[in-house]
Amino acid sequence: MTEKNNLSFENTEIAFRHSSNSDLKRAYWLFKVINVNFLVKIGPPITNFAINIGLPIKGLIKATIFKHFCGGETIAECDKTIKNLYNGGVGTILDYSIEGEDDEHVFDNTRDEIIRTIERAAVDKSVPITVFKVTGVARFSLLEKLDEKAQLSILEQEEWEKVQSRVLAICTAAHAKGIPVMIDAEESWIQKTIDMLALDMMHLYNTEKAIVYNTYQLYRHDKLQSLKNDHEVASTGGFILGAKLVRGAYMEKERKRAEEKGYQSPIQPDKQSSDRDYDLSLDYCTDHVAQIAFVAGTHNEESCRKLAELLDKKNIDHNNPHVYFSQLLGMSDNLSFNLANAKYNVAKYVPYGPIKAVLPYLFRRAQENTAIAGQMSRELGLITKEVKRRKLSK
Ligand SMILES: Cc1cc2nc3c(=O)[nH]c(=O)nc-3n(C[C@H](O)[C@H](O)[C@H](O)COP(=O)(O)OP(=O)(O)OC[C@H]3O[C@@H](n4cnc5c(N)ncnc54)[C@H](O)[C@@H]3O)c2cc1C
């Protein structure tokens, strides 16, 4: 029997081995609260208001939702989480999750912090990959202007040069240390600029090893084709394509903007189409695994199973360095730990940063968990099953 046939995502003992009883209890109540749509809707404005007027609620956030979905406020605070994950064979992707900032000093600090994650990865095998968002080092509206090919003022031109040098500094550090760095995908109206930066960096640094990875959002109807086009560019240019494959996180925003501005939405017509293209992209990448290094960023059980099966079918080693599974901290541990137990490469995003700066990320997780049909009850069901198992095994 092949290892594939033994793969089960139902083993909660493996999934939650790293979680104490009190971790499980906290997670149970957290997901119960997130399940209440109303609370998730009113939570963000109330929380922001409370923090802005100085109410002491940071402690409460830190002990609950932050503790579940984030590693800490600094890299050092993430140590416990990094160790915990690694004990179960799961790597950490330190994700400095500062969002929505608009200040040149903050952008420089973010660049330096991302380089610190790369330096940490260079001396710690439990941190195999790193990541950043271009909007962490660039003003959103500048990227938007570049995407529209609008004329930049002289000041904006200088600003853009600084952005490019920050991206270059991050990728140069990654290359010098031999550590892969992924560039997250964002809204479609800034994505052309991000794609261009990412391909330039791959051209520069992926000739011997996959260092830079771009992200492909398969909820866009044009992205399977982009993946194939970029593969072609990589083959002609003599470099390895680095690809993170995700479905995409901004669906509602994308559809709303397209409707308001009267252009065709870039999003697939339905979920099945996103699923189909996601799975086709797994097929494509496994067909070209020597030239494409890829990370499957998904909580979808079927896609994880499909990739695991493809690897076996195409005789690709479970631990081939060009293939990674990835989930977010606090979600789908049943996938991450059972895959790692079957010796596949797995790494989880561990977001960290000052609580206030991480709030948009946390609200997105809460909203996403409410929005994903079945995800909520699945997490709750698994936690309940593990709590019962522990009681019975006493
Ligand atoms: C490790 C990791 C890294 C990530 N990085 C990024 C990133 O860089 N950029 C980014 O945008 N997102 C990123 N995400 C989020 C990701 O794009 C998804 O939003 C999230 O993972 C849910 O999709 P799924 O494949 O896990 O599961 P599923 O629950 O199977 O899929 C839900 C997703 O399907 C799509 N979908 C749902 N309904 C429809 C519909 N009616 N029509 C068309 N499509 C539909 C949406 O993309 C939705 O998020 C990342 C996720 C992970 C785990």
The ligand as a MOL file (V3000), in Angstrom:
LIG
                    3D

  0  0  0     0  0            999 V3000
M  V30 BEGIN CTAB
M  V30 COUNTS 53 58 0 0 0
M  V30 BEGIN ATOM
M  V30 1 C -0.6990 29.6280 3.1040 0
M  V30 2 C -1.7020 30.5560 2.5100 0
M  V30 3 C -1.2760 31.6840 1.8340 0
M  V30 4 C -2.2070 32.5630 1.2720 0
M  V30 5 N -1.7780 33.6510 0.5530 0
M  V30 6 C -2.6810 34.4250 -0.0860 0
M  V30 7 C -2.2680 35.4850 -0.9430 0
M  V30 8 O -1.0820 35.7650 -1.1050 0
M  V30 9 N -3.2250 36.2150 -1.5630 0
M  V30 10 C -4.5670 35.9280 -1.4500 0
M  V30 11 O -5.3960 36.5950 -2.0760 0
M  V30 12 N -4.9770 34.9410 -0.6280 0
M  V30 13 C -4.0770 34.1830 0.0370 0
M  V30 14 N -4.5180 33.1560 0.8420 0
M  V30 15 C -5.9770 32.9920 1.1110 0
M  V30 16 C -6.5870 32.1170 0.0350 0
M  V30 17 O -6.5520 32.8310 -1.1850 0
M  V30 18 C -8.0480 31.7490 0.3220 0
M  V30 19 O -8.8110 32.8910 0.5530 0
M  V30 20 C -8.2540 30.8210 1.4880 0
M  V30 21 O -7.1860 29.9530 1.6610 0
M  V30 22 C -9.5340 30.0100 1.2720 0
M  V30 23 O -9.4120 29.1720 0.1340 0
M  V30 24 P -9.0770 27.6060 0.2650 0
M  V30 25 O -8.4030 27.1160 -0.9730 0
M  V30 26 O -8.3150 27.4420 1.4920 0
M  V30 27 O -10.4510 26.8800 0.5180 0
M  V30 28 P -11.9330 26.8340 -0.0090 0
M  V30 29 O -12.7440 26.9760 1.2080 0
M  V30 30 O -12.1350 25.6130 -0.8220 0
M  V30 31 O -12.1550 28.0490 -0.9550 0
M  V30 32 C -12.6900 29.2790 -0.5920 0
M  V30 33 C -12.2340 30.2170 -1.6930 0
M  V30 34 O -12.8380 29.8440 -2.9390 0
M  V30 35 C -13.0870 31.0030 -3.7260 0
M  V30 36 N -14.5330 31.1150 -3.9190 0
M  V30 37 C -15.5090 30.9710 -2.9690 0
M  V30 38 N -16.7380 31.1870 -3.4930 0
M  V30 39 C -16.5340 31.4580 -4.8180 0
M  V30 40 C -17.4260 31.8000 -5.8800 0
M  V30 41 N -18.7310 31.8740 -5.6920 0
M  V30 42 N -16.8870 32.0410 -7.0810 0
M  V30 43 C -15.5420 31.9630 -7.3050 0
M  V30 44 N -14.6690 31.6560 -6.3210 0
M  V30 45 C -15.1440 31.4010 -5.1050 0
M  V30 46 C -12.5360 32.1740 -2.9070 0
M  V30 47 O -11.2210 32.3920 -3.3130 0
M  V30 48 C -12.6030 31.6730 -1.4730 0
M  V30 49 O -11.6660 32.3150 -0.6410 0
M  V30 50 C -3.5940 32.2840 1.4030 0
M  V30 51 C -4.0080 31.1530 2.0850 0
M  V30 52 C -3.0930 30.2800 2.6120 0
M  V30 53 C -3.5820 29.0660 3.3340 0
M  V30 END ATOM
M  V30 BEGIN BOND
M  V30 1 1 1 2
M  V30 2 1 2 3
M  V30 3 2 2 52
M  V30 4 2 3 4
M  V30 5 1 4 5
M  V30 6 1 4 50
M  V30 7 2 5 6
M  V30 8 1 6 7
M  V30 9 1 6 13
M  V30 10 2 7 8
M  V30 11 1 7 9
M  V30 12 1 9 10
M  V30 13 2 10 11
M  V30 14 1 10 12
M  V30 15 2 12 13
M  V30 16 1 13 14
M  V30 17 1 14 15
M  V30 18 1 14 50
M  V30 19 1 15 16
M  V30 20 1 16 17
M  V30 21 1 16 18
M  V30 22 1 18 19
M  V30 23 1 18 20
M  V30 24 1 20 21
M  V30 25 1 20 22
M  V30 26 1 22 23
M  V30 27 1 23 24
M  V30 28 2 24 25
M  V30 29 1 24 26
M  V30 30 1 24 27
M  V30 31 1 27 28
M  V30 32 2 28 29
M  V30 33 1 28 30
M  V30 34 1 28 31
M  V30 35 1 31 32
M  V30 36 1 32 33
M  V30 37 1 33 34
M  V30 38 1 33 48
M  V30 39 1 34 35
M  V30 40 1 35 36
M  V30 41 1 35 46
M  V30 42 1 36 37
M  V30 43 1 36 45
M  V30 44 2 37 38
M  V30 45 1 38 39
M  V30 46 1 39 40
M  V30 47 2 39 45
M  V30 48 1 40 41
M  V30 49 2 40 42
M  V30 50 1 42 43
M  V30 51 2 43 44
M  V30 52 1 44 45
M  V30 53 1 46 47
M  V30 54 1 46 48
M  V30 55 1 48 49
M  V30 56 2 50 51
M  V30 57 1 51 52
M  V30 58 1 52 53
M  V30 END BOND
M  V30 END CTAB
M  END
